[in-house]
Amino acid sequence: MSDQQTDRRVRRTRQALQDALISLILEQGYDSVTIEEITNRANLGRTTFYLHFRDKEELLLQAVEAIVEDFIAKHGADLEREISPKTALEKVRLNLEEGILYHIFEHARENADLYKVMLRGEGSSKAAEKMRTLISEEAIKRLQYRPGMETKIPLDFFGSYFAGALIEVVTWWLEQDQPYEVESMVEYFQQLFIFGLMGVIQIEPPAS
């Protein structure tokens, strides 16, 4: 068997184990999943499992690392591209299919089950923290772009707030079986985050 064939076989085996773990976590929660259940679901033996992974935590963390690497591989050029004035934060309706928000929602849609597990924090806080850090860093980078920008709060606080809000919204969206299109979610999030509650909801003043 050639090295290329061996590599493909290894990838198929690891993918089968990952898919089995994710489906079992969604059904019964991380803590109750056993190695035997994973291998039975993947139609593989326990010996095969231990040839690839030390335990189920390592399997989950590698799955998360793979999904983050996949995101960067697909959208890294967009993340590194210098932001132009046309994509500045106040331009809510421009370039909905080019920005970081669109990429995050689209990637979550394409990998919904793994995102659900990762963002729930099942198994290890390290999983959600990887994505949270990526989002926070990118939010700070985009805010720093603006010439002459002044802020009343520390940028690390802003990044944490942005990432936390976005992760909660993405988690809700996936758990509700994606009731709105990606483009709509991007626009809704931008409007609420940028303009705030009073900017998107009309509230009648109390009667005198």
N, C-alpha and C positions, 0 to 999 in steps of 0.2 A: 504494500500500500504506500502510495506517495505521500510526501509531507503535506501537500495540498489537500489530499483526501482525508488525511488524519486530522488536519485543522478543521475541515468542514464537519467531520464526525464529532469532534470535541465541541464545536459551536452548537451543533444540533442537540447534543446531550445536555449541555449547560442550559440551552434555551428551554428544553423540555422540563428540566428541574425547576427553572425559574418560573415558567408558566404554571407548573403544578403548585409551587409554593404560593404564588400570588392568588390563584383561584381558591386555595384552601384558606388563606388569610381572610379573604373577602367573605367566605362562607362561615368561618368559625372563630376568627381572631388569631393573632400570631401566637400567643402563649400556648394554645391548645394543640397546635400543629406539631406532629411528630415526623421524624425522618422516615419512618415506615409509611406513613400516609403520603408523604411527598413522593417516595419512590414508587409506591403503588399507583398513584395518579399519573406519574410519568412513564409507567410501565418499564421501570428500570430496577436493578438490584441495589441493595444497600452498599455493597462493595463498590459499585460504580459511583454512587454518591460520594463516598469518602475518598475516591481517587481525585475528585475535583474540588470538594469543599470540606472544611473542617467541621462545620455545623450549619444550622439553618440561618444563623445570623450572618455568617460570611456569605452565604448564598444571597441573602437579601441585600446586603451592602454592595456586593458586586453587581447585582441587578440595578441598583440605584446609580452606581458609578457609571455603568454602561449607558443608562438613559441620559445622564447629564453629559457624558461624552458625545452621545448621539446628537443632543441638542446643540452643543458647541460646534460639532462638525457640520451640521446643517446650516447653522445661523451665525457662525463665528465671524464671517465676513461682515455681516450686518451689524454685529455688536461692535466690531472694531472700526467700522466706517465712521468718519467724522460726521457729526450731526450738522445739518445745514439749517439756516433760519426757517426753512419751510417745514421742518419737523420739530420746531420748538414746542415746548409743552403747551402753550396757550392755543396752538392750532389744533383744536380738538378733532375736527372732522377731516384733517388732511392725512394722507398716507396711512390709512388704517391697515393696509395689507403689507406695510413695510417696516413697521416699528417693532420694538421689543415686546410690547404687549400682545400684538397679533401673534408673534412667534410662540410666545408662552402658551396662549390659549390654544393655538393650533396643535402644538406639540402635546399638550395635555389631552386634547381630543383624540389624537392618534394613538396615545398610550394610556388610555383612561384608567384601566385596571391598576397598572403600576403606580400611576399618579395618586390614585385613591389611597393605596397602601402607604406610599411615601408621605403624602401630606397629612394623613391621619396620625403619623408618628408610630405606626405599628412596628414593634420589634426593636426599634432603636431611634433615638432622637437624632442620630447622626444622619439619617436619611433625609428628613425634611430640612435639616440644617444646611445640607449641601446646596439645595435649591434656594433656600432663603438667602444664603450668602451671595450666590450668583446674582439674584435679583437686586439685592441691596447695593452691591457694588456697581451694577449697571445703572441703577437709578441715580446714585451719587455722581457717576461719571457724566451723565447727561445734564445734571443740574450744574456741574462745574463748567460745562461748556459755555453757559451764557455769559457774555462779556459784561463786566461791571456788576455781576450778581452780588447781592447782599442778602444775608439771611439772619433772622432773629433766633434761629435754633441751630444747634450743631448738625453738620451734614450726616454724621453717623446716626443721629437720632432720626433724621429725615429718611435715610435709607432703611432703617429698621421698621419705621412706621409704614412706609410704602410697601416693603416686602411682606410685612405681616398682613396688611389689608388685602394685597393681591392674592396671597396664598389662601386666605379665608374665602375670598370670592371664588377662586378657581375650585377649591374643595367643595363649596356649596353647589357650584354649577355642575360638577361631575356627579355628586351625590344625587342631584335632582335629575339626572339623565339628560343634561345639556338642553334645557328648555329654550334657550335662545342661541342664535347663530353666533359664531366667533366674532364677526364684525360688530354685531350689536353689543356683545359683552365688552369689547374694547371701547366702544363709544360710551357706554354706560359708566364704565369704570373711570374713564378719563374725565367725564363730566362731573361725576361725584367727587373724585379725588382733587381735581383742580379747582372747581368752583365751590365745592362744599355743599352741605345739605341745603342751606338757604338759597344757593344758586340754582338748584334743580327742583325744589319743591316750593310751591306757592302756598303760604299759610296766611289765612285771613286774620287780621288783628282782632283781639278779643273785644266783644261788644262793651261799650261804655255803660 
